[in-house]
Amino acid sequence: MSSLTTSPIGELSRRLRAKAQPLPDLHAPEAFAAHFNVFADAKIVLLGEASHGTAEFYKARAAITHRLVERHGFRILALEADWPDAAELDRFIRQHGAWGERSAFVHFPRWMWRNVEFAHFLKSMRRWNAGRAPNDRLELRGLDVYSLHRSRDEVLAYLDRVDPQEAAAARRRYSCLTPYLEAPQAYGAHALATGRNCEDAAVDQLVALLEQRTAYNAKDGEKFFDAEQNARVICAAEGYYRAMYRGATESWNLRDSHMFETLTRVLEQRGPDAKAIVWAHNSHIGDAGATAMGESGEFNIGQFCRARFRDQAALIGFSTDRGRVMAADEWGAAPRVKSVLPSRPDSWERVFLDAGHARSLTNWRADRALASDLSLRRLERAIGVIYRPESERQSHYFDAHLSRQFDAMVWFEETSAVNPLVGAPAEGAPDVYPFGL
């Protein structure tokens, strides 16, 4: 589908230049983050990224998050990451029991979280939490769906501690999935080929856990909540790996539905006044209904948040024109630093580039004229864990109505790649991340 415009690029950029708020350099993170006080009254602030391997996006989100946590009462940070991996880092920043005994983020795409920028942020939030009462600390949660193996292990470990008899029953139920734990994609292929699946077994185990909610909660409510969520992840992952073989749209929708449901459960667990920050790719936190994604039948967490929370959800995209990014050539391949091509002339990125700001925040929530200016249909770039510059138009651009997709945009003219942690262990090896700096 072609991208359409009804306004000359020069005039649109000139209007944007007048409206966009220049931002200071990230070497002054407090000054940078002060511009985001305007979103302090939201219940959920969703912070995006146009690529998974860009240092400035991590640094900016860290600065904004610290500001919203320290000054405006946000106490949940939810990541586009798996629940058990994030739980290990949550133990670190909240000083919950032993940390470093279990590895986190050791599989592809490990550089998304095993980088210097994110590790520095974790340490800063641990220091901030240390001065707070336990019930007033920032908690870190994972929203994603991939952790079939790890979540199964976490459920069994929990039941081994609190109810060994039920742990044995859980092992019998999960035995259907056991042959596929190391290669869950093979489970999806097997289910498609044979018509047999493990859905009932996964659901039965979740139901069995919930039936003991009162007794288990009485022992340790937070640990039960963690086990319950891991059981829910198993149900979602089982469905996700089957859906992969039925089409990209179905698997995408299952994943984002799970992410939103997880976010709402975390908010409910924290209480009615809970406020959350979400870190995820633009393609997840922007309203899919305003993009070609929505036209193809896909929906996402940003769209759900707008429908549920309305003006209490702030959807903030991040973008750049050019620079360097950490990405792979294909799924599972070794990452490397790649050059990001300058943006296309018919893209939203070029509109922001021609506006002339090195860094800016453009907020159109209360500016109808600006929102109208940015409601046109233009191309927008999305780089995930894979970047293929040789086929960039086909692989990484899609049509979007920007002001309907987001409430605001953070712009960096030029960006750099994240810095992997020095001395990180081999793939799959135990470690004490995030301490390997």
ZAMARGU-4260 file (C-alpha; in steps of 0.2 Angstrom, whole numbers, plus 5000, padded with zeros to 4 digits):
<rodrens>
0) 5000/5000/5000 | 5007/5017/4995 | 5010/5031/5007 | 5000/5047/5004 | 5003/5065/5009
5) 4992/5080/5006 | 5005/5094/5012 | 5022/5099/5006 | 5036/5091/5017 | 5044/5108/5019
10) 5029/5117/5026 | 5025/5102/5037 | 5042/5102/5044 | 5042/5121/5047 | 5026/5120/5057
15) 5034/5105/5067 | 5049/5115/5071 | 5039/5129/5079 | 5029/5117/5089 | 5043/5104/5095
20) 5051/5107/5111 | 5070/5105/5110 | 5078/5094/5123 | 5095/5095/5131 | 5109/5082/5129
25) 5107/5066/5138 | 5123/5071/5148 | 5111/5081/5158 | 5098/5067/5162 | 5088/5077/5175
30) 5086/5092/5163 | 5081/5081/5149 | 5068/5071/5160 | 5061/5087/5167 | 5052/5090/5150
35) 5041/5075/5153 | 5033/5081/5169 | 5018/5085/5158 | 5014/5066/5158 | 5015/5064/5177
40) 4996/5063/5179 | 4994/5048/5168 | 4991/5031/5175 | 5001/5022/5162 | 5016/5030/5152
45) 5021/5019/5137 | 5039/5023/5131 | 5043/5016/5114 | 5059/5014/5104 | 5061/5013/5085
50) 5074/5000/5086 | 5079/4988/5100 | 5098/4991/5100 | 5099/5010/5102 | 5108/5018/5116
55) 5100/5034/5116 | 5083/5026/5118 | 5088/5017/5133 | 5096/5032/5141 | 5081/5043/5138
60) 5069/5030/5144 | 5080/5028/5160 | 5080/5047/5163 | 5061/5049/5161 | 5057/5033/5171
65) 5068/5039/5186 | 5059/5056/5185 | 5042/5048/5185 | 5047/5036/5199 | 5055/5049/5210
70) 5044/5063/5209 | 5027/5057/5202 | 5023/5041/5211 | 5026/5028/5197 | 5030/5011/5205
75) 5029/4998/5191 | 5041/4997/5176 | 5035/4984/5164 | 5047/4978/5150 | 5045/4969/5133
80) 5054/4955/5141 | 5050/4938/5149 | 5042/4937/5166 | 5055/4925/5174 | 5070/4935/5167
85) 5063/4951/5173 | 5059/4943/5190 | 5077/4940/5193 | 5081/4958/5190 | 5067/4963/5201
90) 5075/4954/5215 | 5090/4964/5212 | 5082/4981/5212 | 5070/4978/5226 | 5083/4968/5236
95) 5071/4953/5237 | 5079/4938/5244 | 5095/4930/5235 | 5100/4938/5219 | 5112/4932/5206
100) 5109/4913/5209 | 5099/4912/5193 | 5104/4919/5176 | 5093/4931/5166 | 5093/4936/5148
105) 5105/4923/5142 | 5096/4919/5125 | 5094/4928/5109 | 5091/4943/5108 | 5102/4945/5124
110) 5109/4962/5120 | 5091/4970/5122 | 5094/4970/5141 | 5112/4964/5143 | 5120/4981/5139
115) 5129/4994/5149 | 5115/5007/5147 | 5102/4996/5155 | 5113/4989/5169 | 5117/5007/5174
120) 5099/5011/5175 | 5096/4995/5186 | 5109/5000/5198 | 5102/5018/5200 | 5085/5011/5204
125) 5092/4998/5216 | 5100/5013/5225 | 5084/5023/5225 | 5074/5008/5231 | 5086/5006/5246
130) 5080/5021/5254 | 5061/5017/5253 | 5049/5006/5263 | 5048/4989/5255 | 5030/4992/5249
135) 5035/5009/5241 | 5049/5002/5230 | 5049/5002/5211 | 5045/4984/5204 | 5051/4977/5188
140) 5040/4966/5178 | 5041/4956/5161 | 5026/4956/5149 | 5032/4944/5136 | 5027/4926/5131
145) 5042/4916/5126 | 5048/4908/5142 | 5039/4891/5141 | 5054/4882/5148 | 5059/4894/5162
150) 5041/4898/5167 | 5038/4879/5169 | 5053/4877/5180 | 5047/4892/5191 | 5030/4884/5194
155) 5037/4868/5199 | 5050/4875/5210 | 5037/4885/5219 | 5026/4870/5221 | 5041/4860/5227
160) 5042/4873/5241 | 5024/4875/5246 | 5015/4859/5241 | 5026/4844/5236 | 5011/4833/5232
165) 5004/4846/5220 | 5021/4848/5213 | 5021/4830/5207 | 5004/4832/5200 | 5010/4848/5190
170) 5025/4838/5183 | 5012/4825/5176 | 5002/4839/5168 | 5017/4847/5161 | 5024/4831/5154
175) 5015/4834/5138 | 5026/4849/5135 | 5042/4842/5142 | 5049/4835/5125 | 5048/4852/5117
180) 5055/4864/5131 | 5071/4866/5122 | 5063/4869/5105 | 5045/4876/5108 | 5044/4880/5089
185) 5044/4861/5087 | 5029/4859/5098 | 5019/4871/5087 | 5024/4860/5071 | 5020/4844/5080
190) 5003/4851/5085 | 4999/4857/5068 | 5004/4840/5060 | 4995/4829/5072 | 4981/4839/5078
195) 4986/4835/5096 | 4991/4849/5108 | 4994/4852/5127 | 4982/4866/5129 | 4971/4857/5141
200) 4985/4851/5152 | 4992/4869/5153 | 4975/4876/5158 | 4972/4862/5170 | 4988/4867/5180
205) 4983/4885/5180 | 4966/4881/5187 | 4974/4869/5200 | 4985/4883/5206 | 4971/4895/5207
210) 4960/4883/5217 | 4973/4884/5230 | 4975/4903/5230 | 4969/4906/5247 | 4980/4894/5255
215) 4996/4898/5245 | 4993/4917/5247 | 4992/4915/5266 | 5010/4908/5265 | 5018/4922/5254
220) 5006/4932/5242 | 5020/4939/5231 | 5028/4922/5228 | 5011/4915/5224 | 5008/4929/5212
225) 5024/4926/5203 | 5020/4907/5202 | 5002/4911/5195 | 5009/4923/5182 | 5022/4909/5176
230) 5007/4897/5175 | 4998/4910/5164 | 5014/4912/5153 | 5014/4894/5150 | 4996/4894/5144
235) 5000/4909/5133 | 5016/4902/5126 | 5008/4885/5122 | 4995/4895/5112 | 5008/4906/5104
240) 5019/4893/5098 | 5004/4884/5090 | 4998/4900/5082 | 5015/4903/5074 | 5011/4890/5061
245) 4993/4897/5058 | 4999/4915/5054 | 5009/4930/5059 | 4993/4940/5063 | 4986/4927/5075
250) 5003/4925/5085 | 5006/4944/5086 | 4988/4947/5093 | 4990/4932/5106 | 5007/4940/5111
255) 5000/4958/5114 | 4984/4952/5122 | 4995/4942/5135 | 5006/4958/5137 | 4991/4969/5141
260) 4983/4956/5152 | 4999/4954/5162 | 5001/4973/5164 | 4983/4975/5170 | 4986/4961/5183
265) 5002/4969/5189 | 4992/4985/5191 | 4978/4976/5201 | 4991/4968/5212 | 4999/4984/5217
270) 4982/4992/5221 | 4970/5005/5214 | 4982/5020/5214 | 4996/5010/5205 | 5005/5019/5191
275) 5015/5010/5178 | 5028/5014/5165 | 5030/5002/5150 | 5046/5000/5139 | 5042/4992/5123
280) 5045/4994/5104 | 5035/5008/5095 | 5026/4994/5086 | 5019/4988/5103 | 5015/5004/5112
285) 5009/5015/5097 | 4990/5012/5093 | 4990/4999/5079 | 4973/5005/5073 | 4982/5020/5066
290) 4994/5010/5056 | 4995/4997/5042 | 4997/4984/5056 | 4979/4987/5061 | 4973/4987/5043
295) 4980/4969/5042 | 4970/4964/5058 | 4984/4966/5071 | 4981/4975/5087 | 4993/4979/5101
300) 4996/4984/5119 | 4995/5003/5116 | 4978/5001/5107 | 4972/4991/5122 | 4978/5004/5134
305) 4969/5018/5125 | 4953/5008/5125 | 4954/5004/5144 | 4962/5019/5151 | 4958/5033/5138
310) 4967/5049/5143 | 4976/5041/5158 | 4987/5032/5145 | 5001/5042/5137 | 5009/5034/5121
315) 5026/5041/5118 | 5035/5035/5102 | 5054/5037/5099 | 5063/5039/5083 | 5079/5044/5074
320) 5085/5048/5056 | 5102/5039/5056 | 5117/5032/5066 | 5122/5015/5072 | 5112/5000/5080
325) 5115/4983/5087 | 5105/4970/5077 | 5106/4953/5069 | 5105/4948/5051 | 5092/4935/5055
330) 5084/4927/5071 | 5096/4918/5082 | 5112/4925/5073 | 5126/4934/5081 | 5122/4953/5083
335) 5133/4966/5076 | 5134/4985/5075 | 5126/4991/5059 | 5124/5008/5051 | 5106/5014/5050
340) 5102/5022/5033 | 5096/5040/5033 | 5077/5041/5032 | 5067/5040/5016 | 5060/5057/5009
345) 5042/5051/5011 | 5044/5046/5029 | 5039/5053/5046 | 5057/5053/5051 | 5062/5065/5037
350) 5048/5077/5043 | 5057/5077/5060 | 5074/5078/5052 | 5069/5093/5041 | 5062/5102/5057
355) 5080/5104/5062 | 5081/5099/5080 | 5095/5088/5086 | 5083/5081/5100 | 5065/5086/5103
360) 5049/5082/5112 | 5033/5085/5102 | 5017/5083/5112 | 5001/5085/5103 | 4989/5079/5116
365) 4981/5096/5119 | 4986/5104/5102 | 4972/5100/5089 | 4980/5110/5076 | 4997/5100/5078
370) 4988/5084/5079 | 4979/5088/5063 | 4996/5092/5054 | 5003/5075/5060 | 4987/5065/5055
375) 4993/5062/5037 | 4998/5045/5031 | 5017/5043/5029 | 5030/5029/5030 | 5037/5025/5047
380) 5052/5015/5051 | 5053/5000/5063 | 5069/4991/5067 | 5068/4976/5078 | 5081/4963/5083
385) 5084/4961/5065 | 5089/4974/5053 | 5091/4972/5034 | 5096/4989/5027 | 5098/4981/5009
390) 5079/4978/5009 | 5074/4992/5021 | 5059/4998/5012 | 5051/4981/5012 | 5057/4975/5028
395) 5056/4990/5040 | 5044/5003/5034 | 5025/5004/5036 | 5011/5017/5034 | 5006/5026/5049
400) 4995/5041/5054 | 5007/5048/5067 | 4996/5058/5078 | 4983/5044/5080 | 4997/5032/5083
405) 5005/5041/5097 | 5002/5056/5109 | 5020/5062/5108 | 5036/5059/5099 | 5054/5059/5106
410) 5066/5063/5092 | 5085/5060/5090 | 5093/5066/5074 | 5107/5053/5076 | 5109/5038/5087
415) 5122/5025/5092 | 5122/5007/5096 | 5120/5000/5114 | 5136/4994/5122 | 5136/4975/5127
420) 5142/4971/5144 | 5160/4967/5145 | 5165/4949/5149 | 5147/4942/5148 | 5147/4923/5148
425) 5144/4912/5134 | 5126/4909/5128 | 5117/4899/5141 | 5130/4900/5155 | 5126/4905/5172
430) 5131/4922/5177 | 5127/4936/5189 | 5120/4949/5177 | 5118/4964/5179 | 5135/4965/5189
435) 5147/4960/5175 | 5153/4978/5171
</rodrens>
